[in-house]
Amino acid sequence: MAAAGTTPMEGTAVARLAEFAAAAAARPPEGALDDARQRLLDVVGISVAASDTAPAQVARTLARRWGGQPTATAIGLDLDVPAPSAALVNGTLAHALDFDDTHVPSILHPSASVVPAALAAAEDAGATGRVLLAAIAAGNEITIRLGNAGYDPAINNSVFFDRGLHATSICGAVGAAAAAGVAMGLDAERLAHAMAIACSMGAGLLEANRAGGSVKRMHCGWAAHSGVAAAQAAEAGLTGPPTVLEGRFGFFRAYCGDVYDEGALLEGLGTEWETASCFVKPYPTNVFTHTGIDAAVALRERGLRPEQVESVRIGVAGATLRTIAQPREAKIRPESGYHAQFSGPFTFALALRGGGGLGVYLDDFTDAAVRDPLNLAVAVRVEHGSDPRCEAIYPRHFPSVVEVRTVDGRILREEVLTNRGTAERPLSDAEVQVKYDLNARRLGAGADVVAERIARVLDRPSVAGLLTL
């Protein structure tokens, strides 16, 4: 095997992240392993539910076309494929429904890139279940800390997000490389090079949230693919720059300009886990819409019905408006069920009407639903604007202050200032299980088989066959 190169990495930011990942692989905290197991279950369920989406079919088509040595499982394919291809397919599935876990204030979804990369690399390497979970834990923590380091208190926002960059896929490629490297058994030096290489691979623009297009649904697939490829390249001897993160032409200067919070990236690394504040999503929609959904559910429980709505004013943090409220015509009349998941007006309308799952579910977001006259009648009556209280809370939460005027002149208010699923309002184990059961139901009895395997994954001598039915 070729040496990882002679460029010294010691003492640099990427080297410290690599040392953390190597230590997590050798001595993973039990709490981190438990957390990783829950995220593995969540991602697998989401991926099964996304199996028939158009981006998933594209990813599987690419995996078949590329061919190669069959070493890893891609959900929905009837043949094994090379690990990078499996990561592409499963990462695309994991993010295709916008149902994946979310962290604030980084505003990213770590597991959708990290879990598929870790799974593919672990299966390819013949790793144990414990190593798989350690890889997920390390990769998620690194992804989140990269996102946190790009948060700017001066603008109360992620600089990635403010610039229209998808931190989920940009930071996710680096975290996926760390996860893949841990699963492959790379030492700290090669882990550092794997992440440094992946810094040249991560990409993602958020314009699809505003203007349409399906490419965003493949962002995490490409990040997972890049992470596995970067780890394999480092194993083979490719090297990256030691100052890839903090350097003049490095990661943070390129993506975030002058913003780089080294403390958010490195302080408490290994003792204080940011992943603990990353929450499992209750709804398959953009996270900025969640408190509006909560308010609609509460109003419905108070007796409000769609046909009684004269007008709705929803106050939110201003930074969220461009995602869930603009351009207005695209949000009040989404072009598809998928685009409705990014619409504040439309998600409010669906939740007020009464949805499935924990409030609204995937079954509610159909192309027929976006043409339904009653849904459209409510959505067109919803106006979003900036609210000072919400501004003060964002981005720790994504609050909504809702005021409804009814056709008979009543004024109804609902304030939801914290997100469901966060530490302040955690989902119960039963609610997480409801989400998995609904997502994986297409497997029939196989859903319980997979869930049982994941529950016992810590004891598996090999992850091979974990997802095979």
VEXLO-868297 format. One record per residue: x, y, z of N, C-alpha, C in turn. Coordinates in steps of 0.001 Angstrom, whole numbers, plus 500000, padded with zeros to 6 digits. Layout:
<pators>
XYZXYZXYZ ...
</pators>
This chain:
<pators>
500845498809500000500000500000500000500883501245500000 500507502241499224501299503461499145501197504245500436 502268504932500771502252505784501947501293506935501732 500804507492502819499826508561502723500467509885502363 501744509931502157502387511166501750503272511722502848 504056512669502497505011513219503454504593514582503980 503476515139503487503013516438503965502618516336505432 503225517117506328502901517007507755501509517558508048 500703516804508780499353517229509138499257517635510604 500238517270511400500169517405512848499871518842513267 498897518989514185498572520286514752497560521089513979 497257520721512763496278521461511982494866521047512385 493884521834511937492500521557512313492049520189511827 492389519846510589491947518560510057492625517405510793 493874517613511241494563516579512013493878516353513355 493415517423513980492726517269515261491378516566515086 490699516852514000489462516109513720489753514637513482 490829514360512796491213512972512526491580512242513819 492297512913514708492642512300515994491385511982516797 490408512889516745489129512627517406488446511402516806 488401511319515474487749510193514815488427508879515155 489764508886515171490505507664515504490248507249516942 490180508222517854489906507912519258488481507391519432 487536507989518689486154507517518762486029506096518245 486843505747517255486823504385516732487384503399517752 488418503825518477489069502931519441488273502807520736 487686503931521179486975503946522461485680504748522320 484724504248521598483487505015521397482641505062522664 482190506246523084481293506320524245479995505574523979 479477504907525000478252504127524817477089505010524390 477013506217524959475933507119524574475985507471523103 477194507656522582477346507972521161476932506794520295 477215505584520756476815504389520001475298504238519991 474666504502521127473202504426521186472568505445520245 473122506656520243472620507701519364472789507292517896 473944506734517567474205506318516186473247505217515748 472917504319516658471989503237516311470607503800515981 470141504794516752468838505386516458468856506088515104 469960506762514795470050507473513516470141506486512347 470801505361512576470849504307511563469441503802511262 468661503535512301467281503075512115466468504113511359 466610505383511737465852506461511097466201506566509619 467492506544509294467928506678507900467459505493507064 467555504291507600467117503116506841465626503204506543 464828503589507540463395503729507310463081504755506237 463711505912506330463507506965505330463914506473503939 465034505781503866465542505311502584464600504314501933 464010503437502722463026502495502186461827503256501641 461359504251502393460201505030501951460479505784500657 461745506141500433462120506932499255462463506079498045 462295504774498141462791503868497101462242504146495714 461013504651495622460395504854494317460506506287493802 461211507141494503461337508521494032462182508576492761 461936509605491967462670509737490705464178509877490917 464658510673491879466106510749492085466715509408492495 465974508605493260466476507287493638466643506403492407 465685506492491496465790505707490270466975506164489421 467233507474489408468399507989488688469684507449489319 469772507508490647470975507035491332471211505551491072 470148504754491091470301503315490816470703503075489364 470148503874488450470544503756487042472034504030486879 472536505063487542473958505380487469474794504243488047 474358503708489196475119502627489827475211501407488913 474101501073488250474131499947487300475053500252486120 474957501467485609475733501840484432477232501817484732 477601502282485925479019502341486271479610500956486516 478779500024487020479275498675487276480385498653488309 481253497627488222482372497516489152482214496365490121 483164496253491031483203495131491967482053495210492959 481235494174493078480057494215493958480438493970495423 480521495030496197480981494896497589480028495481498613 478956496170498181478081496831499150476646496849498641 475715496993499569474286496922499274473719498307499011 473004498429497909472250499647497607470767499306497718 470053500043498542468640499748498778467857499877497473 467097498841497141466286498852495932466952498272494713 468243497962494801468938497296493700468985495794493954 468863495025492895468885493573493037470295493001492879 471312493875492925472691493409492868473550494340493711 474639493794494261475577494623494991476422495432494010 476969496546494500477745497469493671478964497926494458 479912498611493831481040499155494589480567500095495693 481355500192496747480959500981497916480604502433497568 481377503152496745480979504524496422479609504606495743 479298503623494913478004503618494234476874503322495207 477107502391496140476096502110497157475839503349498008 476900504075498335476752505303499115475955506348498339 476191506441497037475431507370496202473942507052496244 473602505792496057472191505398496045471556505644497405 472173505136498459471552505217499779471529506648500316 472550507444499984472533508846500391471457509636499671 471230509321498414470145509960497680468803509604498296 468621508342498615467381507904499264467194508605500607 468261508727501380468165509258502738467708510711502760 468022511463501704467691512897501685466552513226500725 466100512246499964465148512514498887463800513007499382 463442512682500609462125513039501126462163514205502107 463342514765502343463518515850503316462955515461504687 463237514229505079462728513669506337463884513337507274 465104513747506925466304513353507663466591514302508828 467412513833509772467633514569511016468245515941510765 468095516835511741468442518239511562469181518765512780 470205519570512532470956520201513617470874521716513487 470794522388514620470869523851514660471950524244515671 472666525380515438472410526402514428473089526163513086 473714525008512904474400524758511634473426524632510467 472167524303510756471114524120509753471558523094508707 471916521918509187472264520846508252471734519510508752 471804518533507858471242517197508084472384516184507984 473059515866509075474305515100508966474141513643508549 473130512966509099473080511511508939472833511055507511 472203511901506694471865511483505333473099511265504467 474210511913504796475468511656504099476326510651504841 476365510804506160477307510019506972476897508553507075 475632508287507355475197506896507537475382506073506259 474959506553505083475194505763503857476672505522503572 477526506528503820478963506331503600479520505295504560 479130505397505826479615504440506829479140503027506509 477872502888506135477325501566505794478078500937504624 478266501704503556478917501160502361480359500780502651 481086501654503323482494501385503611482647500228504602 481753500148505574481830499070506559481548497719505923 480557497680505041480250496421504357481411496007503450 481969496963502736483093496697501853484302496177502636 484522496721503837485697496368504640485466495180505557 484230494683505652483936493598506576483992494031508024 483595495280508299483689495828509648482591495273510552 482818495387511851481842494946512842480750495993513009 479682495593513685478622496532513984479081497663514879 479958497366515835480477498405516724481273499442515934 482093498992514993482858499925514170481918500779513324 480867500174512787479895500936512002479298502064512829 478860501760514047478253502785514886479259503863515276 480491503458515559481535504437515872481796505350514680 481776504785513490481980505582512273480868506605512102 479621506190512326478489507111512223478619508228513250 478950507857514488479063508857515549480142509886515225 481312509428514802482414510345514495482081511216513292 481539510609512238481221511373511037480160512428511266 479127512089512032478088513077512327478640514243513135 479454513940514146480010515005514992480888515949514171 481699515413513296482560516252512467481737517092511498 480731516507510891479865517256509981479224518440510685 478679518187511854477992519239512607478959520341513020 480139519964513499481098520978513948481597521839512780 481742521256511622482082522051510445480988523073510150 479742522642510260478637523574510060478600524663511110 478815524290512371478823525280513450479917526316513266 481055525896512750482171526828512556481866527877511503 480855527641510681480437528609509677479229529421510081 478854529350511374477745530168511874478264531534512282 477585532593511869478011533962512158476996534646513070 477319534871514351476375535552515251476005536953514783 476894537587514031476628538958513584475411539026512667 475187537975511883474014537945511007472978536944511512 473287536305512661472375535340513269471982534242512292 472986533760511567472675532787510525473933532013510143 473716530881509532474807530140508909475261530888507663 476568531095507535477085531778506354476882530906505115 477011529604505277476716528703504157475315528997503626 474357528958504535472952529146504157472727530535503588 473319531548504216473130532924503768473640533118502347 474665532356501969475219532456500625474551531504499627 473539530775500080472873529842499190473607528538499009 474498528213499952475280526976499883474659525919500786 474655524682500324474039523599501073475076522968502000 475119523460503239476090522948504209475941521452504424 474726520948504288474482519517504457475393518683503564 475492519056502309476295518265501373477757518686501365 478039519951501635479423520429501636480178519891502846 479616520122504036480220519578505258480024518066505324 478916517589504762478619516163504796479626515322504060 480195515845502976481216515083502255482437514838503133 482798515840503944483956515700504831483638514740505973 482466514881506571482064513948507620481907512534507105 481425512409505862481294511085505256482658510449505034 483651511256504672485012510731504508485559510224505839 485301510971506913485734510522508238485047509211508608 483726509138508370482982507923508702483469506732507886 483660506932506587484147505851505731485540505415506162 486381506397506496487735506061506925487766505262508210 486914505624509165486822504845510410486352503432510102 485322503305509265484801501981508911485858501128508225 486761501765507485487818501046506767489038500771507642 489065501334508838490196501107509726491406501971509442 491220503134508806492348504021508531492914504597509827 494219504817509856494826505468511019494583506971510939 495009507708511990494700509131512086495261509919510911 496475509571510454497070510313509345496244510154508074 495866508927507772495075508711506556493660509283506706 493106509273507914491813509917508131491899511413507820 493002512045508257493182513468507971493249513708506474 493976512866505763494068513029504318492723512754503643 491982511787504150490668511502503570489764512723503667 489726513357504831488899514559504988489428515716504150 490750515861504103491329516942503305491015516767501828 491026515534501360490658515252499963489183515574499729 488337515163500668486898515378500516486534516852500493 487372517709501082487103519150501028487090519670499595 487749518972498689487720519358497282486549518738496536 485753517941497213484682517203496546483284517675496922 483132518246498128481801518629498581481250519815497803 479960519815497529479316520906496797477822520855497056 477144521939496733475694521960496844475157523380496882 474213523682496009473546524977495972472072524804496331 471500525819496969470139525720497484469083526334496562 469454526723495367468493527374494474467302526476494155 467505525165494195466388524255493915465274524398494949 465600524811496179464557525050497181463615526157496739 464161527126496019463367528276495600462716528056494242 463480527568493306463048527597491910462691526239491332 462876525161492101462526523846491595463714523082491048 463449521876490591464511520976490148464728519893491191 465185518741490767465319517595491678466744517347492134 467713518166491730469119517879492018469414517872493518 468728518723494301469010518770495736468810517408496388 467920516610495837467622515319496438468766514320496251 469729514673495404470904513827495248472126514394495982 471990515548496614473129516173497270473811515248498281 473020514615499127473624513765500162474167512472499571 473561512011498499474116510852497806475500511153497261 475651512329496653476958512676496111477966512916497232 477512513504498340478412513703499486478885512367500037 477965511411500179478341510083500677479290509393499697 478977509478498416479840508922497363481234509540497443 481289510861497577482570511564497651483359511148498885 482653510987500012483329510593501235483988509235501139 483265508274500577483846506935500410485011506981499422 484824507698498316485892507804497326487125508481497914 486920509515498725488049510214499345488801509301500305 488064508520501098488714507597502024489494506519501277 488920506019500199489625505017499405490864505614498737 490759506870498297491912507527497685493019507741498705 492650508134499921493658508310500972494325506988501314 493533505924501352494094504600501620495095504217500540 494815504633499309495697504281498193496911505199498089 496928506304498845498111507149498855497925508588498445 496711508992498030496483510390497690496511511234498955 497002512463498852497121513328500020496366514632499813 496072515283500926495417516582500899496256517609501627 495940518898501486496721519938502144496468519957503650 497505520133504459497330520102505925496457521236506443 496509522410505809495703523548506244494449523689505393 493878522570504995492736522576504090491534523313504678 491396523338506009490248523994506622490498525470506883 491626525782507529491873527148507977492744527970507033 493259527397505964494229528060505097493658529185504252 494549529958503669494164531116502841493248530713501694 493491529592501098492632529094500030491910527812500472 491626527740501764491024526545502330489501526598502389 488962525616503048487529525332503116486728526540503612 487083527070504786486252528123505371486406529451504649 487605529791504205487770531042503471486992530968502149 487015529821501514486320529679500233484810529736500389 484284529046501398482838528948501548482242530045502411 482988530519503412482419531426504416483130532767504508 484049533052503620484730534327503657485601534465504891 485357535495505683486177535735506873485657535015508111 484548534305507986483963533637509155484571532254509317 485186532042510463485684530714510815485822530677512333 484915529995512994484920529897514449485648528615514839 486940528742515110487745527573515449487260526915516727 486765527723517675486251527146518908485072526232518671 484148526656517810482989525820517501483406524522516835 484517524560516116485000523363515431485713522406516384 486526522942517302487472522089518025487302522044519542 486726523058520158486638523055521620485722521939522110 486185521202523111485387520123523686485256518907522797 486030518858521722485926517738520777486264516429521478 485331515514521477485525514230522132484911514149523512 484639515303524132484004515311525464482615515939525432 482413516896524559481102517528524400480592517211522992 479528516431522923479036515951521632477894516826521128 478162517552520048477141518381519418476021517539518814 476332516304518482475325515436517868474117515252518772 474316515397520074473209515215521011472090516221520771 472404517371520152471384518378519894470831518299518476 471149517237517763470636517021516411469358516190516505 468232516739516030466961516072516310466397515309515122 465660514266515457464968513457514457463715514204514018 463520514317512723462396515097512200461057514388512410 460050515105512909458715514501512986457947514569511674 458302515545510809457540515773509580458469515727508357 457973515239507230458801515133506017458793516426505213 459157517520505871459132518834505235460368519611505655 460627520707504958461709521580505378461497521996506828 462573521964507606462452522156509047461904523528509409 462057524511508518461526525840508817459998525849508862 459351524840508261457884524784508250457307524100509489 458139523471510302457615522573511335456763523259512385 457182524418512863456375525071513892455076525617513315 455069525968512038453817526334511391452860525155511313 453408523972511045452600522747511060452045522502512455 452900522646513469452440522471514851451282523416515167 451417524668514730450358525643514995449062525248514292 449168524766513062447970524340512327447299523160513011 448103522208513490447539521055514215446810521523515472 447425522474516196446801522990517414445504523718517095 445494524489516021444271525197515633443182524226515218 443557523166514541442568522148514172441984521500515424 442841521234516395442364520641517651441431521588518400 441575522884518159440679523882518761439375524021517977 439273523322516859438024523313516101438043524068514794 439162524710514451439236525453513198439272524497512012 438499524826510980438469524027509768438867524898508564 439405524279507521439916525054506375438905526033505793 437650525629505681436653526489505056436298527710505912 436763527743507172436499528879508047437573529968507954 438639529714507199439780530628507172439539531783506208 439650533004506739439609534204505916441025534628505525 441952534643506504443340535001506233444224534441507336 445487534244507002446459533727507963447731534550507850 448231535002508979449516535694509034450451534851509889 451594534456509319452571533644510049453867534433510169 454228534784511390455478535458511651456587534457511888 457716534647511219458858533740511319460137534576511336 461273533908511477462548534594511323462754534952509855 463240536152509592463350536628508225464198535752507326 465242535141507895466147534330507077465462533112506475 464348532677507054463663531488506544462713531798505394 462405533075505194461377533439504215461720532987502805 462986533114502423463345532786501043463199531298500750 463210530474501806463062529033501618461608528600501605 460789529118502532459430528596502684458339529544502201 458697530787501837457671531750501455457939532454500127 459105532287499569459478533005498346460032532045497296 459777532298496001458813533273495491457377532855495818 456559533814496112455237533511496658454405532620495739 454401532899494468453570532121493548453949530644493586 455269530348493703455714528955493751455339528284495061 455152529069496118454834528491497424453338528287497634 452514529164497060451069528969497237450507527998496213 451277527769495128450874526777494115452091525930493745 452529525038494624453728524226494348453536523376493101 454631523157492380454530522414491129454403520913491330 454733520415492520454648518977492788454505518759494289 454218517513494644454156517171496056455467517406496767 456574517125496069457893517352496681458110518831496957 457802519694496010458010521128496213457096521670497305 455955521023497525455071521442498618455736521259499978 456708520354500076457400520129501339458253521330501757 458487522255500852459278523454501132458402524705501160 457102524518501246456163525638501218455525525844502578 455753527010503174455092527335504431453582527393504288 453053528099503268451599528141503114450968526766502897 451600525940502073450961524673501727451048523657502866 452177523626503575452259522702504706451276523099505800 451074524390505998450064524847506958448687524359506535 448376524495505248447063524074504745446842522578504942 447847521779504629447707520326504781447519519932506239 448291520554507140448190520204508560446853520640509138 446352521784508700445042522244509174443943521306508706 444091520783507531443093519848507001443147518516507741 444330518141508225444489516892508971445296515887508193 446541515655508654447439514756507944447704513479508701 448603512662508163448913511378508757450148511429509625 450583510253510075451795510149510873451711510937512156 452715511778512406452783512572513623452169513955513442 451518514202512315450878515488512038450647515700510560 451695515530509774451612515364508321452623514281507970 452302513542506921453178512435506532453365512455505020 454251511618504549454582511556503127453358511363502251 452400510573502716451200510304501933450409511571501623 450606512620502421449882513869502206450475514701501071 451750514434500715452449515271499739452468514605498369 451296514590497750451153514004496423450962515109495399 451153514773494146450898515749493089449413516086493019 448563515139493409447127515434493451446818516449494550 447538516370495670447295517280496785447578518729496410 448585518950495557448916520336495196447931520909494183 447028520075493680445969520566492792444606520600493483 444564520143494723443299520074495450442764521484495735 441525521782495358440992523149495516440985523645496963 440657522775497923440602523210499316441997523537499841 442985522707499508444353523008499917444824524339499330 444538524541498047444948525774497385444229526986497957 442967526808498331442186527924498876442772528404500200 443260527485501019443883527890502283445265528474502033 446059527811501206447436528266500972447481529703500468 446581530074499573446606531417499004446246532471500041 445644532055501137445265532988502207446362533166503263 447463532440503109448551532480504091449619533469503648 449958534402504523451036535366504282452104535181505361 453356535155504954454470535067505892455178536408505990 455718536687507164456507537887507363457452537727508530 458352538664508678459334538610509754458697539026511074 459040538314512144458520538598513481459692538802514433 459711539880515232460862540158516107461154539061517123 460125538471517696460361537394518670461006536195518003 460547535887516808461136534759516080462575535059515687 462843536301515311464206536703514963465151536470516131 464689536779517346465543536653518529465853535201518864 464972534287518508465147532864518829465951532136517761 465747532509516503466439531870515376467948532065515514 468804531071515145468487529776514551468503528616515545 468417528909516847468359527815517826467072527016517663 466030527706517271464763527093516868464242527901515688 463173527390515067462587528055513905461113528347514209 460864529331515075459522529532515614458534530134514619 457254529996514967456175530598514183455160531219515136 454709532427514802453618533101515505452486533262514501 451380532576514743450311532463513748449066533196514235 448523533992513335447251534670513602446289534383512460 445129533840512795444112533479511807442884534351512004 442410534948510929441119535628510944440104534714510260 439009534441510931437999533542510371436948534335509589 436169533626508793435153534282507967434077534936508820 433929534491510077432937535125510957433558536165511888 434823536574511588435424537703512284436237537381513518 436371536118513884437190535776515051438683535870514726 439487536126515763440940536118515642441486535004516531 442187534059515934442784532935516662444292533025516551 444993532826517676446453532907517685447060531614518217 448182531243517655448993530133518158450459530538518029 451210530357519105452643530616519092453376529316519370 454258528928518471455089527738518665456531528206518550 457218528290519681458529528928519726459685527945519765 459394526656519941460448525639519929460044524502519000 461028523903518365460754522827517410460517521495518098 459550520784517612459287519431518071460426518514517630 460876517650518532461988516759518238463295517229518831 463353518498519280464556519016519915464599518593521375 465689518944522066465834518570523475464698519129524321 464181520301523950463080520912524698461753520214524453 461602519622523268460356518916522915460706517618522200 461348516690522884461835515478522206460702514561521775 460957513832520689460051512756520306460241511592521270 459167510949521615459259509754522453459758508577521625 460207507525522309460618506315521591459471505780520744 458252505882521273457086505393520527456867506204519258 457101507515519324456925508356518137457995508059517089 459234507841517530460291507469516589459955506136515923 459404505214516705459031503923516145457880504055515153 456917504939515437455825505191514488456388505665513152 457349506573513215457968507081511994458630505951511215 459431505120511886460094504016511192459064503045510610 458075502676511398457088501699510936456376502177509686 456006503449509638455354503985508454456309504003507267 457541504424507509458509504533506419458882503175505827 458987502169506681459480500861506228458368499869505927 457128500313505940455999499381505828455987498611504515 456597499175503447456597498487502161457384497177502234 458219497018503276458963495770503447458114494667504059 456904494998504510456069494005505167456725493513506443 456705492198506627457328491618507822458822491887507861 459422492164506705460847492460506657461227493709507424 460266494642507598460556495859508359460937495527509788 460241494566510376460562494154511747461892493406511800 462193492636510763463467491915510704464629492899510700 464539493910509841465616494904509753465731495679511056 464599496065511629464622496811512890465288495992513992 465023494700514030465634493834515042467138493713514818 467554493605513572468994493546513288469694494826513738 469057495967513460469659497233513857469687497365515372 468651496880516036468635496925517498469799496147518094 470256495114517395471345494271517890472638494459517103 472743495551516363473895495724515473475211495807516234 475173496268517459476399496401518243477109495058518412 476355493980518384476928492648518601477266491915517310 477022492524516160477263491830514890478763491787514597 479301490612514291480737490513513940481027491086512569 479979491244511731480113491854510418478781492500510058 478853493651509375477613494298508957477095493728507645 477798492811507039477323492177505815475949491557506057 475029491802505155473680491238505269472752492014506162 473210493145506703472374493916507633471053494328506990 471085494701505712469897495182505027469329494191504033 469869492989504004469440491993503034468190491279503526 467197491154502635465982490410502972465849489245501990 
</pators>
